Amino acid sequence: MGIWDPIRLLGLISCSAILVACGGGDSEADGGTVTPPTSNIPRCTSAIPALVTTSSSSIRFQTEAQYVAGQSSAIIASIQNRDSQDLHFRWQQIDGPAIELVSQNSPVLAFDIPTSGSYRFSLHVTGNNLDVTGEIGINADVATDGLLNIRQDHQVVEGNGVSLRIGQQAGLSATNISWCIASGPDISLDLSDPFRPLFTAPIASQDTVLRLQASANINGSQVKDDAFVLTTAAPAISSPYFDTPVARTYAYHEDSPYANALTSCVYSNQLNNACTINQLPLIGQISNTLDTEAILDRVLVSHDWMGDNFAAFLAQMDPNSDFARLLQSVTAVVISYDVRPSFYWVLTGAIYLDPNDLWLTPAQRDSINEAPDYRSDFGNDLNFIMPWRYVKDNQYASLGFPMTTRATRTLTQITPDLASLLYHELAHANDFFPRSVHASLTGPRLIDDYNRRNTNKSLVSDQVSKLYPLTSTEMAGLAGVSFLGASANATQKAYQPSDITTFFSTDIASDFYAYSSTREDTAMLFEEAMMSYRYQILRDVAVTNKPEVLTADTVIVDWGQRGRIGDSSLENRAALVIDEMLPELDGISLIASLPAPIAMTQGQSWRQALGISPSNAQRKGQQNAVTNSQVITEPKLRLSGDRHRHPQQ
């Protein structure tokens, strides 16, 4: 049961209203958790070189017996008689060819060695009655044989989900990869994908190093690599909210006046009661100057690069200050390697971002946990699907980067996914606490103000559903099946795509997911409108068949539209949302500036429908288009609701 399990979360909070609103991430399915397949793996039988222990000051360094250029490597640090859970680490490289360090706040320094030669690092460790600095040097040899690379060594909290990944290369296949335990406790691995083993970190009463070894035969050569996972002990879980282990996180700004409140109030296994607004107020309750530094004072991360990239995005990709304004309605931004999918939670007032939308380099991507959220497939008994995508100039707006590629991305390239995610999650925050109510919040906790506003039906989404309600009971029932796990009845099982077309196209929802809750209805309106207005990125939505194998070629359109948000029937409800959340903009004028929807051709495949926009189309309104400088790789087929986890009542 993960911390993002809204059913569990909501069952522990005395409130009948929606408390969690979610979206984003790259989960493949939506639903309840199930147990992943695992198997015990053997102990390694061949001799394995021991780690080399070196001391500097009171720091003990464990280094590998040999370092080789091009290899993923690690150095593990510890303080004698002290568990790392109580300590703070800060690594720096002080000599040798430059290495990108993405785990500089961990006791495990993981890195790729760019070339042979000498390297030296310093480590500053602080904690209760502790402030020490030590240095460690290593030498990297020239690679003489083929390499096998396991990415990435890291530290995890006991009970946390763990993933590793073997870099793909010519001559390497899943069938010739084998795994064994070189040292450390016994574990069970999910080897459904031998390139990406998954496991649960073992229970540890003290810091424990698990050493796994992978071996393979590549073109006749036997190659091996070791992976090091340091499992750290953690205080007993007492929180009824975060009731499974969460990653170790810290304030991105060490000197933030809210550093202590962030670590205890928004992502902690010891959070027993919601913090008060005096402890952690909304950003906009303190200052409405749109100060980026004030926002970054509220960022909690598991890795520095996550805060760095978020800061760069705000500085370079938010010219109209949309996100700076919308962020006034949150208490914090949590970016951690184990957040999946992204979500907003009114209990803490924070948004939680999946870092998969933020990485820019291969090393950054390596540090993100791939352990998936195993969920059942809702809606399997239905005979239709509703795919979606964002497009610009008859191309996918998002770039697809398979995990097997060592890709580098730019801020421009991550903007379509990250911007749409932020518009959606921050729409939830501004639905509950728009800036217009900040001065009148009395607490003592945000949830208390939420309860009062919900009772009075004064949320933005309440206004939208009252003035411009969705009318299709059929779509509402089907949303219960597709997004909430209700069982499909005989009538619903018999519906064909043509029936869904009739139900959906004549109503005023922008997307099928809007029927899952009034909160999601409002967030979808805001997200699509702002993506069209600010970036000229249009959202495709369609009703299609449901072939056994789902691809862009096998899925056939019965009905579809590009830019449905520009339909006149949605104008008033979308304008209301914009006026409430970004009153600096005129909602009606904004929606009127959007292009009219373009109809898809019935009978075309989803791929064929990509090219429906006129090649010489000109759009009204602001011209802040995002362009990609490289060829777009087609992303996977996306279905309505697959970026989102439905909030429970």
NULOLO-108601 format. One line per 2 residues: their letters; for each residue x, z, y of C-alpha. Coordinates in steps of 0.02 Angstrom, whole numbers. Example, Ala and Ser with C-alpha at 12.3 -4.5 7.8 and 13.67 -1.06 7.14 Angstrom:
<kolvos>
AS	615 390 -225 ~ 684 357 -53
</kolvos>
This chain:
<kolvos>
MG	0 0 0 ~ 95 -62 153
IW	85 10 327 ~ -7 -147 380
DP	-147 -112 256 ~ -292 -91 378
IR	-413 -28 245 ~ -300 121 213
LL	-263 147 397 ~ -442 143 451
GL	-502 255 313 ~ -393 391 386
IS	-457 379 563 ~ -624 449 616
CS	-691 298 707 ~ -818 167 658
AI	-746 35 772 ~ -611 -94 743
LV	-443 -11 760 ~ -321 -141 698
AC	-313 -320 757 ~ -185 -432 679
GG	-110 -603 678 ~ 51 -696 646
GD	181 -689 511 ~ 200 -811 369
SE	103 -733 228 ~ 39 -859 104
AD	-127 -778 67 ~ -245 -647 131
GG	-316 -502 34 ~ -281 -343 -57
TV	-114 -292 -128 ~ -67 -326 -309
TP	87 -280 -410 ~ 227 -410 -412
PT	304 -461 -578 ~ 466 -368 -614
SN	588 -349 -758 ~ 732 -234 -797
IP	903 -314 -779 ~ 1057 -270 -881
RC	1216 -185 -831 ~ 1362 -303 -800
TS	1479 -307 -949 ~ 1635 -382 -869
AI	1759 -278 -769 ~ 1718 -273 -584
PA	1848 -224 -452 ~ 1808 -58 -371
LV	1778 -40 -186 ~ 1930 16 -85
TT	1908 178 11 ~ 1999 203 177
SS	1981 343 303 ~ 1996 331 491
SS	1960 486 593 ~ 1821 568 492
IR	1743 400 446 ~ 1759 338 267
FQ	1761 148 249 ~ 1726 59 85
TE	1791 -119 80 ~ 1785 -254 -52
AQ	1938 -285 -160 ~ 1953 -461 -92
YV	1880 -556 55 ~ 1872 -745 53
AG	1838 -867 194 ~ 1662 -935 187
QS	1598 -786 89 ~ 1460 -665 137
SA	1544 -496 145 ~ 1519 -313 189
II	1602 -152 245 ~ 1512 12 210
AS	1542 165 318 ~ 1499 348 292
IQ	1538 521 357 ~ 1587 650 226
NR	1448 774 189 ~ 1328 687 309
DS	1185 571 262 ~ 1172 416 369
QD	988 446 404 ~ 1041 571 540
LH	1178 462 615 ~ 1190 319 738
FR	1314 177 707 ~ 1389 50 827
WQ	1511 -81 761 ~ 1621 -196 865
QI	1745 -330 817 ~ 1912 -300 902
DG	2025 -431 821 ~ 2019 -595 726
PA	1915 -755 737 ~ 1745 -716 813
IE	1609 -662 690 ~ 1424 -652 729
LV	1375 -472 696 ~ 1189 -444 667
SQ	1195 -273 584 ~ 1303 -179 709
NS	1187 -28 708 ~ 1191 -4 519
PV	1312 91 407 ~ 1328 -75 315
LA	1417 -208 418 ~ 1368 -374 340
FD	1449 -536 397 ~ 1506 -710 348
IP	1693 -738 360 ~ 1722 -900 458
TS	1904 -930 411 ~ 2054 -849 326
GS	2154 -722 424 ~ 2153 -543 484
YR	2001 -455 557 ~ 1981 -283 632
FS	1827 -184 678 ~ 1792 -21 767
LH	1648 95 728 ~ 1573 229 839
VT	1466 357 747 ~ 1361 487 836
GN	1241 621 778 ~ 1206 806 787
NL	1374 885 836 ~ 1462 722 795
DV	1547 590 902 ~ 1687 497 814
TG	1768 325 818 ~ 1868 240 682
EI	1944 70 645 ~ 1958 -37 490
GI	2050 -199 457 ~ 2029 -330 320
NA	2119 -490 270 ~ 2024 -644 213
DV	2104 -767 93 ~ 2081 -954 87
AT	1943 -1003 -34 ~ 2020 -1088 -186
DG	1870 -1101 -301 ~ 1686 -1132 -280
LL	1586 -993 -197 ~ 1422 -911 -233
NI	1347 -827 -80 ~ 1218 -687 -85
RQ	1140 -653 83 ~ 1133 -518 149
DH	1208 -347 113 ~ 1110 -212 204
QV	1046 -35 219 ~ 869 9 167
VE	763 166 160 ~ 718 232 -12
GN	556 155 -72 ~ 570 6 47
GV	548 -171 -14 ~ 712 -266 -28
SL	753 -451 -38 ~ 916 -544 -66
RI	946 -731 -62 ~ 1075 -844 -144
GQ	1125 -990 -35 ~ 1082 -1155 -117
QA	1216 -1285 -149 ~ 1244 -1442 -250
GL	1251 -1409 -436 ~ 1163 -1241 -426
SA	992 -1221 -505 ~ 876 -1076 -540
TN	901 -1095 -728 ~ 1087 -1054 -725
IS	1080 -900 -612 ~ 1093 -730 -695
WC	1090 -556 -619 ~ 1162 -388 -675
IA	1190 -214 -604 ~ 1374 -182 -568
SG	1350 -2 -511 ~ 1216 113 -447
PD	1044 162 -511 ~ 936 59 -627
IS	807 -53 -543 ~ 680 -185 -591
LD	694 -356 -510 ~ 561 -484 -473
LS	653 -642 -527 ~ 507 -762 -511
DP	627 -850 -393 ~ 807 -816 -453
FR	870 -874 -283 ~ 770 -733 -201
PL	765 -574 -306 ~ 648 -438 -245
FT	647 -253 -286 ~ 598 -83 -222
AP	740 26 -160 ~ 765 172 -281
IA	730 351 -232 ~ 889 429 -163
SQ	927 611 -124 ~ 1083 552 -32
DT	1162 388 22 ~ 1176 279 -134
VL	1260 110 -150 ~ 1179 -14 -268
RL	1294 -158 -316 ~ 1212 -311 -392
QA	1305 -462 -458 ~ 1244 -640 -475
SA	1336 -770 -578 ~ 1309 -954 -607
NI	1392 -1107 -679 ~ 1416 -1242 -547
NG	1485 -1407 -608 ~ 1579 -1321 -748
SQ	1648 -1178 -644 ~ 1589 -999 -666
VK	1560 -918 -497 ~ 1504 -743 -448
DD	1460 -641 -297 ~ 1413 -459 -267
AF	1277 -391 -155 ~ 1283 -215 -85
VL	1125 -121 -40 ~ 1146 53 33
TT	991 156 -1 ~ 973 301 118
AA	869 457 95 ~ 728 491 215
PA	622 641 260 ~ 468 664 154
IS	326 553 212 ~ 196 658 301
SP	106 525 402 ~ -69 475 347
YF	-46 314 446 ~ 128 252 398
DT	113 314 221 ~ 242 201 139
PV	427 191 190 ~ 465 99 350
AR	631 30 408 ~ 749 129 516
TY	717 78 696 ~ 783 131 866
AY	749 102 1050 ~ 821 -65 1105
HE	871 19 1269 ~ 964 177 1217
DS	939 251 1390 ~ 753 213 1397
PY	655 364 1462 ~ 536 329 1317
AN	669 316 1180 ~ 616 476 1091
AL	430 438 1109 ~ 454 264 1037
TS	541 326 880 ~ 410 461 848
CV	248 383 911 ~ 238 203 850
YS	335 176 688 ~ 370 336 594
NQ	332 409 424 ~ 311 575 515
LN	173 517 634 ~ 35 641 595
NA	-68 625 754 ~ -84 490 884
CT	26 525 1035 ~ -54 558 1203
IN	-50 437 1348 ~ 59 565 1438
QL	189 547 1300 ~ 178 358 1290
PL	66 275 1420 ~ 26 91 1430
IG	164 -3 1521 ~ 42 -50 1658
QI	-7 131 1689 ~ 169 165 1752
SN	205 6 1849 ~ 120 -161 1874
TL	271 -246 1951 ~ 303 -354 1796
DT	477 -282 1782 ~ 557 -353 1625
EA	671 -203 1609 ~ 519 -89 1605
IL	451 -192 1461 ~ 616 -188 1368
DR	617 2 1388 ~ 468 -2 1269
VL	547 -110 1133 ~ 588 -33 963
VS	696 -136 845 ~ 782 -130 676
HD	920 -249 737 ~ 989 -281 911
WM	965 -470 899 ~ 778 -448 890
GD	775 -363 1060 ~ 902 -486 1128
NF	797 -637 1080 ~ 636 -557 1142
AA	719 -519 1308 ~ 785 -697 1321
FL	612 -766 1284 ~ 533 -662 1422
AQ	671 -711 1544 ~ 677 -897 1507
MD	512 -949 1427 ~ 383 -854 1529
PN	392 -941 1699 ~ 212 -897 1742
SD	232 -714 1689 ~ 85 -727 1568
FA	168 -620 1437 ~ 239 -497 1564
RL	61 -470 1628 ~ -19 -459 1457
LQ	114 -337 1398 ~ 53 -214 1529
SV	-84 -169 1405 ~ 30 -107 1266
TA	129 52 1244 ~ 269 -27 1143
VV	335 -182 1055 ~ 399 -151 879
IS	509 -286 800 ~ 573 -240 629
YD	636 -333 477 ~ 496 -261 371
VR	347 -303 483 ~ 239 -436 400
PS	119 -497 463 ~ 117 -459 649
FY	-21 -348 712 ~ -88 -241 855
WV	-144 -63 825 ~ -250 34 948
LT	-201 202 873 ~ -24 180 940
GA	-63 50 1074 ~ 84 -55 1010
IY	106 -231 947 ~ 212 -257 791
LD	303 -424 780 ~ 366 -513 626
PN	545 -564 674 ~ 525 -727 578
DL	457 -797 741 ~ 612 -740 838
WL	769 -785 741 ~ 888 -913 817
TP	1037 -915 697 ~ 1059 -915 508
AQ	1138 -742 513 ~ 989 -673 608
RD	870 -750 482 ~ 973 -675 339
SI	935 -499 402 ~ 745 -520 388
NE	669 -448 231 ~ 583 -584 128
AP	489 -461 20 ~ 315 -538 30
DY	150 -452 55 ~ 74 -483 -117
RS	-110 -516 -87 ~ -252 -591 -186
DF	-326 -760 -141 ~ -496 -737 -61
GN	-619 -881 -61 ~ -561 -961 -222
DL	-741 -994 -274 ~ -780 -1097 -119
NF	-775 -1287 -117 ~ -698 -1315 54
IM	-550 -1264 161 ~ -523 -1267 348
PW	-343 -1314 391 ~ -268 -1297 564
RY	-109 -1343 657 ~ -39 -1352 833
VK	9 -1527 890 ~ 89 -1612 1039
DN	104 -1800 1062 ~ 39 -1834 887
QY	173 -1725 807 ~ 176 -1549 740
AS	220 -1431 882 ~ 310 -1311 765
LG	469 -1350 672 ~ 479 -1317 486
FP	641 -1235 429 ~ 648 -1205 240
MT	733 -1043 190 ~ 861 -1145 96
TR	931 -1222 256 ~ 1063 -1140 368
AT	967 -1186 524 ~ 995 -1143 706
RT	848 -1140 827 ~ 831 -1137 1016
LT	712 -1036 1122 ~ 616 -1196 1156
QI	595 -1228 970 ~ 526 -1055 931
TP	407 -1056 1081 ~ 254 -1139 999
DL	246 -1010 860 ~ 300 -859 962
AS	192 -900 1113 ~ 36 -926 1009
LL	71 -765 915 ~ 95 -666 1076
YH	-60 -740 1158 ~ -160 -688 1004
EL	-91 -511 982 ~ -92 -474 1168
AH	-270 -538 1178 ~ -316 -394 1062
AN	-225 -269 1174 ~ -308 -339 1330
DF	-477 -345 1244 ~ -466 -157 1217
FP	-373 -108 1377 ~ -372 -244 1511
RS	-274 -203 1667 ~ -436 -174 1762
VH	-465 -11 1665 ~ -289 61 1664
AS	-319 175 1813 ~ -477 247 1735
LT	-405 293 1564 ~ -415 480 1537
GP	-357 504 1358 ~ -293 620 1301
RL	-255 482 1175 ~ -283 295 1187
ID	-397 305 1037 ~ -509 423 1135
DY	-526 296 1276 ~ -554 160 1148
NR	-694 259 1066 ~ -781 283 1233
RN	-764 99 1280 ~ -823 43 1109
TN	-973 159 1114 ~ -1021 85 1282
KS	-990 -91 1216 ~ -877 -126 1364
LV	-735 -217 1277 ~ -706 -398 1325
SD	-756 -453 1150 ~ -918 -354 1167
QV	-961 -451 1323 ~ -922 -618 1241
SK	-1029 -581 1088 ~ -1172 -516 1195
LY	-1177 -662 1318 ~ -1120 -803 1204
PL	-1147 -750 1023 ~ -1103 -854 872
TS	-1261 -907 782 ~ -1214 -972 610
TE	-1258 -840 481 ~ -1191 -957 348
MA	-1017 -961 426 ~ -1020 -772 452
GL	-1059 -749 267 ~ -923 -869 215
AG	-799 -778 327 ~ -840 -621 230
VS	-787 -711 72 ~ -633 -797 143
FL	-564 -655 248 ~ -642 -492 189
GA	-645 -515 1 ~ -833 -520 -24
SA	-891 -608 -183 ~ -964 -780 -156
NA	-1146 -797 -208 ~ -1216 -949 -297
TQ	-1273 -1031 -135 ~ -1103 -1012 -55
KA	-1016 -1079 -209 ~ -1126 -1234 -201
YQ	-1087 -1276 -19 ~ -995 -1441 3
PS	-884 -1489 152 ~ -1029 -1583 229
DI	-1131 -1421 232 ~ -990 -1328 319
TT	-975 -1467 445 ~ -1158 -1444 491
FF	-1141 -1256 507 ~ -978 -1253 605
ST	-982 -1405 717 ~ -1148 -1359 796
DI	-1097 -1180 837 ~ -979 -1118 974
AS	-832 -1043 879 ~ -660 -1117 906
DF	-605 -1081 727 ~ -676 -1021 560
YA	-578 -859 579 ~ -683 -817 733
YS	-825 -770 615 ~ -721 -631 538
ST	-750 -516 688 ~ -796 -520 871
RE	-617 -463 908 ~ -542 -613 819
DT	-669 -729 900 ~ -606 -674 1070
AM	-422 -682 1023 ~ -440 -858 951
LF	-524 -920 1112 ~ -386 -849 1219
EE	-243 -909 1108 ~ -303 -1089 1098
AM	-348 -1102 1282 ~ -180 -1036 1341
MS	-79 -1144 1221 ~ -168 -1298 1285
YR	-156 -1249 1468 ~ 23 -1187 1476
YQ	108 -1297 1347 ~ -9 -1445 1323
IL	-8 -1399 1139 ~ -176 -1434 1057
RD	-251 -1353 905 ~ -321 -1457 763
VA	-460 -1385 657 ~ -552 -1473 516
VT	-671 -1453 371 ~ -601 -1533 215
NK	-617 -1542 28 ~ -523 -1422 -83
PE	-415 -1519 -206 ~ -323 -1431 -346
VL	-157 -1467 -259 ~ -163 -1439 -71
TA	-53 -1555 30 ~ -72 -1651 193
DT	-105 -1806 87 ~ -232 -1736 -37
VI	-339 -1642 90 ~ -474 -1760 155
VD	-563 -1731 320 ~ -753 -1719 323
WG	-753 -1667 506 ~ -620 -1613 628
QR	-571 -1598 810 ~ -413 -1589 911
GR	-426 -1471 1059 ~ -595 -1396 1017
IG	-569 -1267 1155 ~ -606 -1408 1279
DS	-781 -1432 1211 ~ -910 -1397 1347
SL	-1008 -1284 1229 ~ -861 -1162 1224
EN	-823 -1167 1410 ~ -915 -1013 1472
RA	-860 -897 1333 ~ -678 -951 1345
AL	-681 -936 1535 ~ -750 -759 1523
VI	-605 -707 1412 ~ -476 -782 1529
DE	-553 -703 1683 ~ -548 -531 1603
ML	-372 -543 1530 ~ -282 -647 1661
PE	-387 -633 1820 ~ -248 -722 1916
LD	-316 -881 1836 ~ -488 -954 1866
GI	-565 -967 1694 ~ -690 -1105 1727
SL	-564 -1213 1820 ~ -435 -1185 1683
IA	-552 -1235 1543 ~ -617 -1383 1643
SL	-437 -1445 1660 ~ -413 -1454 1472
PA	-433 -1621 1384 ~ -597 -1660 1297
PI	-590 -1639 1108 ~ -537 -1787 1004
AM	-636 -1817 845 ~ -550 -1846 679
TQ	-606 -1990 569 ~ -706 -1940 418
GQ	-620 -1991 256 ~ -443 -1986 325
SW	-313 -1869 251 ~ -249 -1722 352
RQ	-86 -1816 374 ~ -171 -1974 437
AL	-270 -1871 561 ~ -108 -1815 644
GI	-100 -1977 744 ~ -272 -1973 826
SP	-219 -1944 1007 ~ -205 -2099 1118
SN	-22 -2140 1141 ~ -42 -2154 1330
AQ	-148 -1998 1349 ~ -126 -1911 1517
RK	-182 -1734 1540 ~ -243 -1643 1692
GQ	-179 -1474 1748 ~ -6 -1398 1748
QN	139 -1490 1670 ~ 242 -1358 1582
AV	265 -1455 1421 ~ 387 -1394 1291
TN	486 -1533 1210 ~ 591 -1527 1054
SQ	758 -1615 1054 ~ 765 -1642 867
VI	660 -1724 735 ~ 515 -1613 684
TE	510 -1560 502 ~ 331 -1550 440
PK	276 -1368 419 ~ 175 -1311 270
LR	-13 -1338 263 ~ -97 -1194 356
LS	-273 -1129 324 ~ -386 -1037 444
GD	-341 -853 451 ~ -173 -869 363
RH	-78 -800 512 ~ -196 -654 527
RH	-251 -496 441 ~ -431 -456 476
PQ	-467 -290 563 ~ -577 -172 465
Q	-728 -80 533
</kolvos>
